[in-house]
Amino acid sequence: MLEGNLMPDFVFEASWEVCNKVGGIYTVLSTRAKVLREAMNDNLVFIGPDVWKEKESPYFEEDNMLFPKWVAKAKREGVNVRTGRWKIPGRPVVVLIDFQPYFAVKNDVYGAMWTEYQVNSLHAYGDYDEASMFSYGAGRVVESFYSYYLRRGGKKVVFQAHEWMSGIGALYVRTHVPAIATIFTTHATSIGRSIAGNNKPLYDYLYAYNGNQMAQELNMEAKHSIERQTAHNVDCFTTVSDITARECGQLLDCKCDAVLLNGFENDFVPSVHSFSSHRKRARQSLLSVANALTGCQFAEDTLIVSTSGRYEYKNKGIDVFLDAMSRLKAKNSLTSDVLAFVLVPAWVQGARADLLERLKSGQQFDSPLDRPVITHNLYGMDGDTILGAMRWYGIRNERQDKVKVIFVPCYLDGKDGVFNASYYDLLIGNDLCVYPSYYEPWGYTPLESVAFKIPCVTTDLSGFGLWANKEKGDVSHLEDGVEVIHRTDYNYHDVADAVVATVERYASFDKAQRDSSRKAADELSQKALWEHFIEYYYEAYDIALRNSKYRKNNNSFN
């Protein structure tokens, strides 16, 4: 923390992904919690949705001894919560809110948001109502807790809301508990993601886009409105990378006060003593499944490559990855086999029975299964975009193919039925990871890759790629642990060719070159530990508290 910075006495953080593992924000919060709790102790409280109810949550451990008198009081006020600990390193305090009762007052909430902040919820659809009622509930939790424990004594309190799903909570706190300093963090603008996902040029044309106009055109008015108005009405508006900060300035008409780079904790990476055994076990599992699917024998030195992330076909660069593997397959330059995995959760029905039967036998196979390109059955298999692209590119995993591609369409949580291993347990078996993203505000997948000493490929349209270049002081390459490919709205084919060239180059590395690249990847990852990046949060706290103090001194609470 910089000398002279104001530091809060108490911090609330609200997110739909608290104790609810659905996306990258879960990784941000859960890996950062340990470092922040060491600074704040139990004066750090996370607020999340109680989506588990009667089911036991794998992430939450209830503790009825935490704030029992307040919990009873809150219930009398119509705020139903459970208190406990998040089962992650640091074990921070968590309050889970039952937001279902607030649907009865939904229109009143939306009306107040329009009257006070011009948040337009008129065209809401999909997950907007659910997220907004949680967000309103989070605001009620903060109001009640503050009144019971924190109002007296002049404590400095911060409420940080993540993504549009928590925006109403931030605005509610601004109105009802104006003494609390508010921070809003968008991890990607809803309208920017929508522009990119609808195949419109985002970057070269960014200067000419009007966020409100595009929200109307793309039927994103409600989400864009809460995001925009929250950004304009908090004490500190933040995002996660410089590239997204530029996007916010244009599409939300609001300049970011701080950029909160996403770090990580490396306590999930195996130690030096066990790293090799974990890597060997992962490679055996990947090669075994590949053999059972394709009937092909894979040597131990097979180059294993993967891509992963959310099922955003263009935004995550899945389209480029499949195209590049097809182009690589057509070349004669490879001296070793390449086994490529697409680790992207889809509408999965279950593990393939024929594949499981083969795996249980423990044998080696010399004939392929039907559809030797996918490990699980999907609902709507014929309409799946990734499988359709594989058919288009002629990816059939035939015996003579030097490049074989396997789609793993499930969450790797250790219970998928085929690998029964976590994502990290398999990631460590890779030689190279490829993330040629088009829209990627930060990019945890490449950061996780280098943390496991796996060189990776990304683009300069990702926040992580820009950071890697900044750390290098120039364009980063494989020798630096990360190959950062220049990407624009219009150079798709150049990017695909660059991925091909990078895989070819890495395949040609000798052991010393690969070891050097892996070491560079590891060294880069050490610079992204939360012990370094937490300073950006302290900066945001300082900005929020100073702006809150200014509001208080000027009696400008609304």
BANU-552467 format. One record per residue (C-alpha): x, y, z. Coordinates in Angstrom, 3 decimals. Example, Ala and Ser with C-alpha at 12.3 -4.5 7.8 and 13.67 -1.06 7.14 Angstrom:
<sites>
SITE X Y Z
SITE 12.300 -4.500 7.800 $
SITE 13.670 -1.060 7.140 $
</sites>
This chain:
<sites>
SITE X Y Z
SITE 0.000 0.000 0.000 $
SITE 1.327 3.426 -0.952 $
SITE 2.135 5.712 1.951 $
SITE -0.666 8.177 2.545 $
SITE -3.381 6.031 0.950 $
SITE -6.639 5.774 2.861 $
SITE -7.428 2.193 3.832 $
SITE -10.925 0.988 4.723 $
SITE -11.735 -0.457 8.128 $
SITE -14.341 -2.713 6.560 $
SITE -14.975 -4.028 3.038 $
SITE -18.080 -5.616 1.530 $
SITE -17.807 -7.310 -1.868 $
SITE -20.864 -8.457 -3.791 $
SITE -20.845 -10.736 -6.805 $
SITE -23.107 -13.328 -8.396 $
SITE -20.047 -15.596 -8.362 $
SITE -19.407 -15.603 -4.624 $
SITE -19.619 -19.290 -3.650 $
SITE -21.070 -19.807 -7.133 $
SITE -18.517 -21.091 -9.635 $
SITE -19.833 -20.070 -13.043 $
SITE -17.100 -17.964 -14.639 $
SITE -13.846 -16.086 -14.425 $
SITE -14.963 -13.681 -11.707 $
SITE -15.052 -16.627 -9.325 $
SITE -11.326 -17.045 -9.999 $
SITE -10.664 -13.349 -9.414 $
SITE -12.422 -13.286 -6.063 $
SITE -11.440 -16.705 -4.745 $
SITE -7.727 -16.364 -5.506 $
SITE -7.514 -12.811 -4.163 $
SITE -9.362 -13.535 -0.906 $
SITE -6.378 -14.906 0.988 $
SITE -4.172 -11.856 0.473 $
SITE -6.979 -9.421 1.211 $
SITE -8.114 -11.292 4.307 $
SITE -4.565 -11.215 5.650 $
SITE -4.864 -7.428 5.517 $
SITE -8.498 -7.131 6.646 $
SITE -9.043 -10.212 8.833 $
SITE -12.810 -10.755 9.234 $
SITE -13.506 -7.133 8.325 $
SITE -13.887 -8.459 4.787 $
SITE -17.331 -9.836 3.968 $
SITE -18.309 -11.355 0.629 $
SITE -21.983 -11.311 -0.391 $
SITE -23.331 -13.872 -2.842 $
SITE -26.619 -15.427 -3.983 $
SITE -28.039 -18.344 -2.033 $
SITE -28.600 -20.564 -5.066 $
SITE -28.115 -23.789 -3.129 $
SITE -31.028 -23.715 -0.678 $
SITE -31.673 -27.338 0.341 $
SITE -28.638 -28.635 -1.558 $
SITE -25.273 -28.634 0.147 $
SITE -22.882 -26.178 -1.476 $
SITE -19.386 -27.444 -2.258 $
SITE -18.075 -23.904 -1.746 $
SITE -19.866 -22.698 1.396 $
SITE -19.602 -23.838 5.001 $
SITE -22.419 -22.458 7.120 $
SITE -21.569 -21.079 10.553 $
SITE -24.551 -20.066 12.695 $
SITE -22.195 -18.502 15.241 $
SITE -21.253 -15.707 12.856 $
SITE -23.280 -12.548 13.640 $
SITE -26.297 -14.465 15.093 $
SITE -27.997 -11.393 16.614 $
SITE -27.673 -9.445 13.376 $
SITE -28.975 -12.397 11.332 $
SITE -32.091 -12.484 13.528 $
SITE -32.569 -8.724 13.227 $
SITE -32.055 -8.834 9.456 $
SITE -34.695 -11.535 9.158 $
SITE -37.195 -9.327 10.970 $
SITE -36.378 -6.635 8.392 $
SITE -37.118 -9.018 5.530 $
SITE -33.470 -9.820 4.789 $
SITE -32.983 -13.590 4.898 $
SITE -29.352 -14.660 4.954 $
SITE -27.011 -17.483 5.848 $
SITE -23.571 -16.751 7.224 $
SITE -20.458 -18.880 6.956 $
SITE -17.083 -19.304 5.307 $
SITE -16.053 -19.618 1.692 $
SITE -14.138 -22.873 1.347 $
SITE -11.130 -21.349 -0.351 $
SITE -7.655 -20.311 0.867 $
SITE -8.133 -17.629 3.510 $
SITE -11.664 -18.855 4.341 $
SITE -13.248 -15.390 4.286 $
SITE -16.629 -14.568 5.811 $
SITE -19.571 -14.956 3.426 $
SITE -23.187 -13.831 3.606 $
SITE -25.505 -15.634 1.195 $
SITE -28.750 -13.795 0.461 $
SITE -32.108 -15.395 -0.316 $
SITE -33.253 -13.006 -3.035 $
SITE -36.400 -14.842 -4.134 $
SITE -38.795 -12.820 -1.901 $
SITE -37.775 -9.607 -3.650 $
SITE -39.483 -10.620 -6.876 $
SITE -42.690 -9.498 -5.168 $
SITE -41.361 -5.912 -5.092 $
SITE -39.471 -6.066 -8.391 $
SITE -41.447 -3.267 -10.037 $
SITE -40.991 -1.009 -7.020 $
SITE -37.226 -1.606 -7.120 $
SITE -37.045 -0.848 -10.838 $
SITE -39.203 2.230 -10.380 $
SITE -36.927 3.593 -7.682 $
SITE -33.856 2.924 -9.812 $
SITE -35.417 4.847 -12.691 $
SITE -36.482 7.759 -10.515 $
SITE -33.172 8.100 -8.702 $
SITE -30.625 7.041 -11.328 $
SITE -32.436 6.720 -14.687 $
SITE -31.752 2.970 -14.853 $
SITE -34.014 1.679 -17.613 $
SITE -35.220 -1.847 -16.803 $
SITE -38.202 -1.687 -19.150 $
SITE -36.703 -4.057 -21.726 $
SITE -35.271 -6.567 -19.242 $
SITE -35.212 -10.240 -20.192 $
SITE -33.296 -13.429 -19.471 $
SITE -31.189 -13.348 -16.315 $
SITE -31.702 -9.631 -15.655 $
SITE -34.469 -10.004 -13.071 $
SITE -32.733 -12.753 -11.109 $
SITE -29.425 -10.889 -10.954 $
SITE -31.113 -7.599 -10.100 $
SITE -33.103 -9.057 -7.216 $
SITE -29.898 -10.548 -5.827 $
SITE -28.217 -7.179 -6.260 $
SITE -31.041 -5.382 -4.465 $
SITE -30.791 -7.964 -1.685 $
SITE -27.041 -7.348 -1.414 $
SITE -27.735 -3.645 -0.921 $
SITE -30.232 -4.482 1.812 $
SITE -27.656 -6.723 3.510 $
SITE -25.066 -3.934 3.570 $
SITE -27.606 -1.411 4.856 $
SITE -28.708 -3.709 7.675 $
SITE -25.212 -4.864 8.667 $
SITE -23.841 -1.319 8.631 $
SITE -26.680 -0.066 10.797 $
SITE -26.144 -2.840 13.346 $
SITE -22.350 -2.933 13.576 $
SITE -20.605 -0.075 11.795 $
SITE -22.597 3.148 11.942 $
SITE -20.948 4.402 15.107 $
SITE -17.270 5.222 15.461 $
SITE -16.598 6.826 12.110 $
SITE -15.377 3.649 10.436 $
SITE -14.251 3.857 6.825 $
SITE -16.359 1.343 4.872 $
SITE -16.171 0.285 1.209 $
SITE -18.732 -1.615 -0.834 $
SITE -17.415 -3.115 -4.072 $
SITE -19.876 -4.398 -6.671 $
SITE -18.748 -6.677 -9.500 $
SITE -20.371 -6.560 -12.942 $
SITE -23.819 -5.288 -13.895 $
SITE -25.330 -8.107 -11.810 $
SITE -24.385 -6.157 -8.664 $
SITE -25.033 -2.655 -9.985 $
SITE -28.410 -2.081 -8.336 $
SITE -26.817 -2.994 -5.005 $
SITE -24.179 -0.284 -5.438 $
SITE -26.807 2.326 -6.292 $
SITE -29.001 1.224 -3.401 $
SITE -26.071 1.666 -1.006 $
SITE -25.299 5.063 -2.522 $
SITE -28.849 6.198 -1.737 $
SITE -29.537 4.512 1.608 $
SITE -26.056 4.391 3.188 $
SITE -24.269 7.379 1.614 $
SITE -21.475 7.243 4.196 $
SITE -20.192 4.048 2.542 $
SITE -17.714 4.484 -0.303 $
SITE -18.777 2.583 -3.412 $
SITE -16.680 0.868 -6.080 $
SITE -18.039 -0.657 -9.280 $
SITE -15.884 -3.088 -11.256 $
SITE -16.877 -4.193 -14.713 $
SITE -14.925 -7.214 -15.936 $
SITE -16.236 -6.669 -19.482 $
SITE -18.842 -4.283 -20.795 $
SITE -22.059 -6.043 -21.719 $
SITE -22.426 -4.002 -24.891 $
SITE -18.788 -4.472 -25.940 $
SITE -19.096 -8.233 -25.577 $
SITE -22.349 -8.121 -27.537 $
SITE -20.848 -6.050 -30.360 $
SITE -17.961 -8.501 -30.651 $
SITE -20.215 -11.549 -30.390 $
SITE -22.469 -10.233 -33.173 $
SITE -19.541 -10.084 -35.614 $
SITE -19.392 -6.313 -35.664 $
SITE -15.940 -4.671 -35.744 $
SITE -15.306 -3.477 -32.198 $
SITE -11.809 -2.015 -32.147 $
SITE -11.155 -0.150 -35.403 $
SITE -14.615 1.397 -35.167 $
SITE -14.759 1.865 -31.382 $
SITE -14.390 5.657 -31.598 $
SITE -17.636 5.898 -33.592 $
SITE -19.871 3.677 -31.442 $
SITE -22.506 5.135 -29.175 $
SITE -23.183 2.716 -26.324 $
SITE -26.846 3.654 -25.881 $
SITE -27.552 3.373 -29.593 $
SITE -25.827 -0.010 -29.875 $
SITE -27.642 -1.301 -26.789 $
SITE -30.948 -0.482 -28.463 $
SITE -29.864 -2.100 -31.734 $
SITE -28.630 -5.279 -30.051 $
SITE -31.486 -5.551 -27.529 $
SITE -29.133 -4.972 -24.587 $
SITE -30.777 -1.847 -23.155 $
SITE -31.455 -3.060 -19.603 $
SITE -28.020 -4.528 -18.872 $
SITE -26.258 -1.632 -20.554 $
SITE -28.344 0.881 -18.624 $
SITE -27.562 -0.527 -15.176 $
SITE -23.900 -0.841 -16.101 $
SITE -23.654 2.696 -17.450 $
SITE -25.567 4.378 -14.649 $
SITE -23.682 2.496 -11.955 $
SITE -20.367 3.533 -13.493 $
SITE -21.462 7.170 -13.429 $
SITE -22.767 7.142 -9.855 $
SITE -20.184 5.359 -7.730 $
SITE -17.191 6.820 -5.949 $
SITE -14.712 4.763 -7.953 $
SITE -15.286 3.078 -11.310 $
SITE -12.818 0.345 -12.243 $
SITE -12.160 -2.359 -14.808 $
SITE -9.535 -5.073 -15.304 $
SITE -7.302 -3.957 -18.182 $
SITE -6.248 -0.966 -20.223 $
SITE -8.023 -2.255 -23.325 $
SITE -11.328 -2.526 -21.452 $
SITE -10.782 0.877 -19.872 $
SITE -10.767 2.377 -23.385 $
SITE -13.929 0.437 -24.158 $
SITE -15.610 1.772 -21.006 $
SITE -14.682 5.335 -21.850 $
SITE -16.365 5.087 -25.246 $
SITE -19.338 2.772 -24.656 $
SITE -20.248 3.797 -21.103 $
SITE -19.200 7.445 -21.495 $
SITE -17.287 7.119 -18.254 $
SITE -13.549 7.180 -17.655 $
SITE -12.217 4.490 -15.309 $
SITE -10.680 5.747 -12.084 $
SITE -8.395 2.724 -11.727 $
SITE -7.465 -0.521 -13.489 $
SITE -7.511 -3.623 -11.288 $
SITE -5.347 -6.214 -13.003 $
SITE -6.331 -9.803 -12.258 $
SITE -3.737 -11.732 -10.309 $
SITE -3.737 -15.236 -8.878 $
SITE -2.337 -17.383 -6.090 $
SITE -0.051 -20.224 -7.104 $
SITE -0.912 -22.482 -4.177 $
SITE -2.852 -24.711 -6.582 $
SITE 0.303 -25.398 -8.617 $
SITE 2.070 -28.617 -7.532 $
SITE 5.359 -28.192 -5.718 $
SITE 8.696 -28.741 -7.412 $
SITE 8.924 -32.200 -5.848 $
SITE 5.552 -33.419 -7.147 $
SITE 5.263 -31.378 -10.356 $
SITE 6.727 -34.044 -12.654 $
SITE 4.495 -36.815 -11.307 $
SITE 1.377 -34.646 -11.711 $
SITE 2.394 -33.771 -15.250 $
SITE 3.093 -37.399 -16.138 $
SITE -0.267 -38.515 -14.745 $
SITE -2.116 -35.805 -16.707 $
SITE -0.403 -36.732 -19.971 $
SITE -1.175 -40.419 -19.472 $
SITE -4.837 -39.588 -18.933 $
SITE -5.047 -37.354 -22.021 $
SITE -3.241 -39.860 -24.245 $
SITE -5.306 -42.762 -22.920 $
SITE -8.602 -41.053 -23.736 $
SITE -7.269 -40.070 -27.170 $
SITE -6.313 -43.683 -27.893 $
SITE -9.690 -45.019 -26.747 $
SITE -11.485 -42.508 -28.995 $
SITE -9.359 -42.669 -32.126 $
SITE -7.730 -46.116 -31.982 $
SITE -4.381 -44.435 -32.697 $
SITE -1.196 -44.943 -30.721 $
SITE 0.363 -41.782 -29.311 $
SITE 4.018 -41.593 -28.393 $
SITE 5.017 -40.114 -25.055 $
SITE 6.538 -37.107 -26.826 $
SITE 3.289 -36.251 -28.639 $
SITE 2.857 -32.465 -28.591 $
SITE -0.260 -31.818 -26.507 $
SITE -1.960 -28.491 -27.193 $
SITE -5.221 -27.113 -25.864 $
SITE -7.582 -24.177 -25.794 $
SITE -10.231 -23.562 -23.146 $
SITE -12.683 -21.077 -21.696 $
SITE -16.330 -20.119 -22.075 $
SITE -18.223 -21.234 -25.157 $
SITE -17.850 -17.933 -27.012 $
SITE -16.904 -19.209 -30.425 $
SITE -15.514 -15.986 -31.878 $
SITE -14.689 -13.964 -28.770 $
SITE -12.502 -16.681 -27.229 $
SITE -10.809 -17.476 -30.545 $
SITE -12.170 -21.028 -30.750 $
SITE -12.834 -20.380 -34.433 $
SITE -9.183 -19.459 -35.008 $
SITE -7.929 -22.444 -33.025 $
SITE -9.908 -24.972 -35.067 $
SITE -8.967 -23.278 -38.336 $
SITE -5.298 -23.263 -37.324 $
SITE -5.354 -26.962 -36.394 $
SITE -6.919 -27.706 -39.797 $
SITE -4.212 -25.708 -41.580 $
SITE -1.523 -27.411 -39.512 $
SITE -2.951 -30.818 -40.389 $
SITE -2.641 -30.020 -44.074 $
SITE 1.084 -29.248 -43.820 $
SITE 3.916 -31.747 -44.082 $
SITE 6.360 -29.926 -41.834 $
SITE 5.529 -31.610 -38.535 $
SITE 8.037 -34.136 -37.215 $
SITE 5.833 -35.241 -34.307 $
SITE 2.129 -35.817 -33.767 $
SITE 0.000 -32.998 -32.360 $
SITE -2.932 -33.810 -30.096 $
SITE -5.182 -30.787 -29.631 $
SITE -7.948 -30.511 -27.032 $
SITE -10.858 -28.077 -27.011 $
SITE -11.791 -27.855 -23.313 $
SITE -14.992 -25.836 -23.600 $
SITE -18.185 -26.647 -21.658 $
SITE -21.225 -27.127 -23.894 $
SITE -24.772 -28.478 -23.528 $
SITE -23.493 -31.802 -22.286 $
SITE -25.771 -34.802 -21.870 $
SITE -23.261 -37.175 -20.315 $
SITE -20.128 -39.234 -20.836 $
SITE -20.130 -41.600 -23.822 $
SITE -20.899 -45.162 -22.745 $
SITE -18.756 -46.678 -25.502 $
SITE -15.778 -44.556 -24.464 $
SITE -16.216 -45.438 -20.795 $
SITE -16.341 -49.123 -21.648 $
SITE -13.013 -48.874 -23.426 $
SITE -11.401 -46.851 -20.654 $
SITE -12.493 -49.322 -17.986 $
SITE -10.810 -52.158 -19.857 $
SITE -7.398 -50.499 -19.516 $
SITE -6.410 -51.800 -22.951 $
SITE -4.838 -50.109 -25.965 $
SITE -7.038 -49.907 -29.071 $
SITE -6.299 -49.888 -32.786 $
SITE -9.743 -49.028 -34.174 $
SITE -11.715 -45.798 -33.724 $
SITE -15.065 -45.300 -32.109 $
SITE -17.871 -43.712 -34.068 $
SITE -17.420 -39.904 -33.848 $
SITE -13.822 -40.060 -32.576 $
SITE -13.676 -36.287 -32.032 $
SITE -15.740 -35.838 -28.838 $
SITE -15.675 -37.353 -25.342 $
SITE -19.273 -36.735 -24.253 $
SITE -22.729 -36.766 -25.780 $
SITE -24.412 -33.416 -26.274 $
SITE -27.998 -32.294 -26.476 $
SITE -28.526 -30.905 -29.953 $
SITE -25.303 -32.484 -31.172 $
SITE -26.065 -31.789 -34.846 $
SITE -26.413 -28.063 -34.161 $
SITE -23.287 -27.619 -32.063 $
SITE -21.047 -24.898 -33.511 $
SITE -17.712 -26.493 -32.607 $
SITE -18.668 -29.885 -34.021 $
SITE -20.039 -28.169 -37.116 $
SITE -16.730 -26.359 -37.619 $
SITE -14.792 -29.604 -37.186 $
SITE -16.925 -31.209 -39.893 $
SITE -16.401 -28.165 -42.127 $
SITE -12.624 -28.361 -41.708 $
SITE -12.582 -32.096 -42.282 $
SITE -11.301 -32.856 -38.792 $
SITE -12.116 -36.563 -38.437 $
SITE -9.069 -37.857 -36.540 $
SITE -8.104 -40.398 -39.170 $
SITE -5.081 -42.588 -38.613 $
SITE -2.852 -40.732 -41.081 $
SITE -3.578 -37.288 -39.615 $
SITE -0.558 -35.758 -37.893 $
SITE -2.919 -33.420 -36.018 $
SITE -5.894 -34.790 -34.109 $
SITE -8.459 -32.635 -32.331 $
SITE -10.678 -33.768 -29.449 $
SITE -13.609 -31.778 -28.075 $
SITE -14.130 -32.126 -24.298 $
SITE -17.493 -30.347 -23.821 $
SITE -17.853 -30.489 -20.044 $
SITE -16.851 -28.706 -16.867 $
SITE -13.710 -30.370 -15.612 $
SITE -14.690 -30.513 -11.952 $
SITE -13.484 -34.034 -11.221 $
SITE -16.905 -35.546 -11.899 $
SITE -17.197 -35.481 -15.697 $
SITE -17.255 -39.276 -16.025 $
SITE -14.350 -39.570 -18.476 $
SITE -11.298 -37.843 -17.015 $
SITE -12.705 -37.398 -13.506 $
SITE -10.038 -34.783 -12.954 $
SITE -10.098 -31.040 -12.429 $
SITE -9.139 -28.576 -15.140 $
SITE -5.845 -27.866 -13.397 $
SITE -5.127 -31.587 -13.071 $
SITE -5.270 -31.845 -16.869 $
SITE -3.831 -28.449 -17.763 $
SITE -0.451 -29.433 -16.341 $
SITE -0.107 -32.155 -19.001 $
SITE -0.047 -29.689 -21.897 $
SITE 3.041 -28.628 -23.832 $
SITE 1.489 -25.473 -25.279 $
SITE -1.810 -23.627 -24.789 $
SITE -3.445 -21.447 -27.431 $
SITE -5.921 -18.623 -26.695 $
SITE -6.234 -16.468 -29.853 $
SITE -8.974 -14.298 -28.351 $
SITE -10.831 -11.537 -30.136 $
SITE -12.654 -10.194 -27.054 $
SITE -10.833 -10.876 -23.781 $
SITE -10.806 -8.072 -21.190 $
SITE -8.182 -9.901 -19.128 $
SITE -7.653 -13.613 -19.771 $
SITE -7.220 -16.002 -16.883 $
SITE -6.616 -19.024 -19.090 $
SITE -3.218 -17.815 -20.366 $
SITE -2.260 -16.694 -16.867 $
SITE -3.129 -20.125 -15.482 $
SITE -1.162 -21.705 -18.302 $
SITE 2.073 -19.901 -17.502 $
SITE 1.525 -20.559 -13.792 $
SITE 1.805 -24.257 -14.655 $
SITE 5.012 -23.565 -16.608 $
SITE 3.223 -24.037 -19.931 $
SITE 4.100 -21.497 -22.647 $
SITE 1.031 -20.105 -24.327 $
SITE -0.255 -18.117 -27.270 $
SITE -2.589 -15.153 -26.852 $
SITE -3.303 -11.882 -28.671 $
SITE -2.853 -8.185 -28.026 $
SITE -6.642 -7.829 -27.867 $
SITE -6.507 -9.524 -24.459 $
SITE -5.628 -7.678 -21.295 $
SITE -3.150 -10.391 -20.349 $
SITE -1.455 -10.181 -23.747 $
SITE -1.021 -6.422 -23.402 $
SITE 0.381 -6.898 -19.906 $
SITE 2.849 -9.545 -21.146 $
SITE 4.052 -7.148 -23.846 $
SITE 4.364 -4.372 -21.263 $
SITE 6.447 -6.594 -18.989 $
SITE 8.694 -7.506 -21.930 $
SITE 8.965 -3.895 -23.063 $
SITE 8.335 -5.165 -26.585 $
SITE 6.307 -7.884 -28.300 $
SITE 6.472 -11.057 -26.204 $
SITE 7.394 -14.352 -27.897 $
SITE 7.565 -18.028 -26.996 $
SITE 11.078 -17.549 -25.689 $
SITE 9.546 -15.142 -23.136 $
SITE 6.909 -17.707 -22.140 $
SITE 4.036 -16.075 -24.067 $
SITE 3.606 -15.560 -27.804 $
SITE 1.476 -12.434 -28.247 $
SITE -0.022 -12.293 -31.738 $
SITE -1.160 -8.968 -33.142 $
SITE -4.896 -9.106 -33.793 $
SITE -7.310 -6.599 -35.311 $
SITE -10.902 -6.647 -36.506 $
SITE -9.825 -7.782 -39.946 $
SITE -6.697 -9.981 -39.789 $
SITE -8.317 -13.317 -38.872 $
SITE -6.343 -15.310 -41.454 $
SITE -3.050 -13.756 -40.376 $
SITE -3.811 -14.775 -36.791 $
SITE -4.610 -18.350 -37.826 $
SITE -1.358 -18.555 -39.803 $
SITE 0.548 -17.124 -36.839 $
SITE -0.884 -19.817 -34.564 $
SITE 0.207 -22.480 -37.061 $
SITE 3.705 -21.007 -37.245 $
SITE 3.963 -20.809 -33.456 $
SITE 2.948 -24.448 -32.938 $
SITE 5.396 -25.506 -35.653 $
SITE 8.163 -23.490 -34.032 $
SITE 7.520 -24.902 -30.594 $
SITE 7.411 -28.437 -32.022 $
SITE 10.889 -27.828 -33.447 $
SITE 12.361 -26.695 -30.099 $
SITE 14.908 -29.007 -28.545 $
SITE 14.743 -29.868 -24.839 $
SITE 16.900 -26.936 -23.791 $
SITE 14.741 -24.464 -25.721 $
SITE 11.531 -25.897 -24.274 $
SITE 12.928 -25.832 -20.753 $
SITE 13.977 -22.214 -21.240 $
SITE 10.526 -21.270 -22.538 $
SITE 8.840 -23.050 -19.630 $
SITE 11.111 -21.281 -17.151 $
SITE 10.288 -17.908 -18.721 $
SITE 6.571 -18.694 -18.454 $
SITE 6.945 -19.504 -14.774 $
SITE 8.951 -16.328 -14.106 $
SITE 6.329 -14.197 -15.838 $
SITE 3.566 -15.769 -13.771 $
SITE 5.352 -14.836 -10.552 $
SITE 4.931 -11.175 -11.467 $
SITE 1.153 -11.612 -11.503 $
SITE 0.765 -12.925 -7.952 $
SITE -1.847 -11.149 -5.867 $
SITE 0.854 -9.964 -3.485 $
SITE 1.857 -7.610 -6.309 $
SITE -1.522 -6.824 -7.901 $
SITE -3.387 -6.188 -4.635 $
SITE -1.869 -2.682 -4.684 $
SITE -4.313 -1.751 -7.439 $
SITE -7.207 -2.526 -5.084 $
SITE -5.671 -0.399 -2.371 $
SITE -5.486 2.424 -4.886 $
SITE -9.185 1.969 -5.703 $
SITE -10.076 1.992 -1.984 $
SITE -8.182 5.251 -1.569 $
SITE -9.965 6.877 -4.520 $
SITE -13.382 5.721 -3.322 $
SITE -12.842 6.835 0.256 $
SITE -11.539 10.263 -0.778 $
SITE -14.452 10.826 -3.153 $
SITE -16.869 9.641 -0.482 $
SITE -15.320 12.071 1.985 $
SITE -15.707 14.863 -0.545 $
SITE -19.403 14.008 -0.975 $
SITE -19.904 14.005 2.788 $
SITE -18.175 17.332 3.284 $
SITE -20.266 18.884 0.527 $
SITE -23.505 17.179 1.640 $
SITE -23.724 15.730 -1.878 $
SITE -24.958 12.225 -1.226 $
SITE -27.078 11.765 -4.346 $
</sites>
